[in-house]
């Protein structure tokens, strides 16, 4: 007999078939792949660092490219782009290394390479990329906003000193007080 007589066994068999069907649909679908990708990206930086240390630069590049920019936490993105640039340099892909450095600088414009831990070719390429990045008008003219504050503050100070050193009769007259209220 194909169908068992016992209703408990029928329900169990039907439940198993439904579970297998759902597992088959989900495993071929996106949710499982997405979950696996998220799990893989949670440890991507650490795994890529191990691959880099072992000399498997291509594997490190593939893993980081798969997880960047959205799969890696914000706090780890600078280090991930640094490692990606280093891996590209090891594989002799300077254009991709420059792109990774630009993305690193997009994340942290004040980043500075470590002269002790970073190879010289990375430091040189980093300085080249940073120098080639477009600068704002304020940075081009005065080196940034900080100089605007110094210039503005100096102008105000000079105007105050000049005004206070003028003879009393050359100063502007004081404004009259408010009129008296009607009674």
C-alpha positions in Angstrom: 0.0 0.0 0.0 1.4 3.4 -1.0 -0.4 5.6 1.6 -0.1 4.4 5.2 -3.3 3.9 7.1 -2.1 5.6 10.3 -3.0 9.4 10.1 0.0 10.3 12.3 2.3 8.7 9.8 0.5 10.4 6.9 1.0 13.8 8.5 4.6 13.1 9.2 5.2 12.0 5.7 3.4 15.0 4.3 5.3 17.3 6.6 8.6 15.7 5.5 7.7 16.2 1.8 6.8 19.8 2.4 10.1 20.4 4.2 12.0 18.8 1.4 10.1 20.9 -1.2 10.7 24.1 0.8 14.4 23.3 1.3 14.8 22.6 -2.4 13.1 25.8 -3.4 15.1 27.9 -0.9 18.4 26.3 -1.6 18.1 27.2 -5.3 16.8 30.6 -4.5 18.4 33.8 -3.3 17.7 33.8 0.5 20.2 31.0 1.3 22.9 32.4 -0.9 22.3 35.9 0.6 22.6 34.4 4.1 25.8 32.6 3.2 27.2 35.7 1.6 26.4 37.8 4.7 28.1 35.2 6.9 31.1 35.1 4.6 31.3 38.9 4.6 31.2 39.1 8.4 34.6 37.5 8.5 35.8 38.7 5.1 38.5 41.1 6.4 40.0 38.6 8.7 39.9 35.9 6.1 41.4 38.2 3.4 44.2 39.1 5.8 45.0 35.4 6.3 44.9 34.9 2.5 47.2 37.9 2.0 49.7 36.6 4.6 49.7 33.2 3.0 50.5 34.8 -0.4 47.0 34.1 -1.9 46.5 37.6 -3.2 44.0 36.7 -5.9 41.8 35.0 -3.4 42.0 38.0 -1.0 41.0 40.3 -4.0 38.0 38.1 -4.9 36.7 37.9 -1.3 37.1 41.6 -0.7 35.5 42.5 -4.1 32.6 40.2 -3.3 32.0 41.9 0.1 32.8 45.6 -0.7 31.2 48.1 -0.4 28.1 46.9 1.4 29.0 43.5 3.0 31.8 44.8 5.3 31.0 46.9 8.4 31.8 50.7 8.1 34.4 50.5 10.8 36.4 47.9 8.7 36.1 49.5 5.3 39.2 51.5 5.5 41.3 48.5 6.3 39.5 46.4 3.7 40.3 48.9 1.0 43.9 49.1 2.2 44.2 45.4 2.0 42.6 45.4 -1.4 45.1 47.9 -2.6 48.0 46.0 -1.2 46.8 42.8 -2.8 46.4 44.5 -6.2 49.9 45.8 -5.9 51.2 42.3 -5.2 49.4 41.0 -8.3 50.9 44.0 -10.3 47.5 45.7 -10.9 48.4 49.4 -10.2 45.2 50.8 -11.7 43.0 48.7 -9.4 45.2 49.6 -6.5 44.7 53.3 -7.3 41.0 52.7 -7.4 41.0 51.0 -4.0 43.1 53.8 -2.5 40.6 56.4 -3.8 37.8 54.4 -2.1 39.9 54.3 1.0 40.3 58.1 0.9 36.5 58.4 0.3 36.0 56.6 3.6 38.7 58.5 5.5 40.2 61.6 3.8 42.7 62.0 6.7 44.1 58.5 6.4 47.9 58.2 6.4 49.9 55.1 5.5 51.9 53.4 8.3 55.6 53.8 7.4 56.5 50.8 9.5 53.9 48.3 8.4 53.1 49.4 4.9 55.4 48.6 1.9 57.1 51.5 0.2 55.3 50.9 -3.1 52.0 51.3 -1.3 53.1 54.5 0.4 54.4 56.0 -2.9 51.2 55.1 -4.8 49.1 56.4 -1.9 50.9 59.8 -2.0 50.5 59.9 -5.8 46.7 59.1 -5.6 46.2 61.6 -2.8 48.0 64.4 -4.7 46.0 63.7 -7.8 42.6 63.9 -6.1 40.7 67.1 -6.9 40.8 69.8 -4.2 38.2 72.3 -3.2 38.6 76.0 -4.1 39.4 76.8 -0.5 42.2 74.2 -0.4 43.6 75.4 -3.7 43.7 79.1 -2.6 44.3 79.0 1.1 44.9 75.4 2.1 41.5 74.8 3.6 38.8 76.5 5.7 41.1 77.0 8.7 42.9 79.8 6.9 39.6 81.5 6.3 39.0 81.7 10.0 42.5 83.1 10.6 42.1 85.7 7.8 38.6 86.7 9.0 39.7 86.8 12.6 42.8 88.9 11.7 40.6 91.4 9.7 38.2 91.8 12.6 41.1 92.3 15.1 42.7 94.9 12.9 39.4 96.8 12.4 38.8 96.8 16.2 42.3 98.1 16.9 42.0 100.8 14.3 38.5 101.9 15.6 39.7 102.0 19.2 42.8 104.1 18.3 40.9 106.8 16.4 40.5 110.1 18.3 37.1 110.4 19.9 36.0 113.2 17.6 36.7 111.1 14.4 34.6 108.1 15.7 31.0 107.7 14.6 28.6 109.4 17.0 26.7 107.3 19.4 23.2 106.6 18.3 20.4 108.4 20.2 18.4 106.5 22.8 14.8 105.5 22.3 12.2 108.2 22.4 10.2 108.9 25.6 6.9 107.2 25.8 3.8 109.4 25.5 2.0 110.3 28.8 
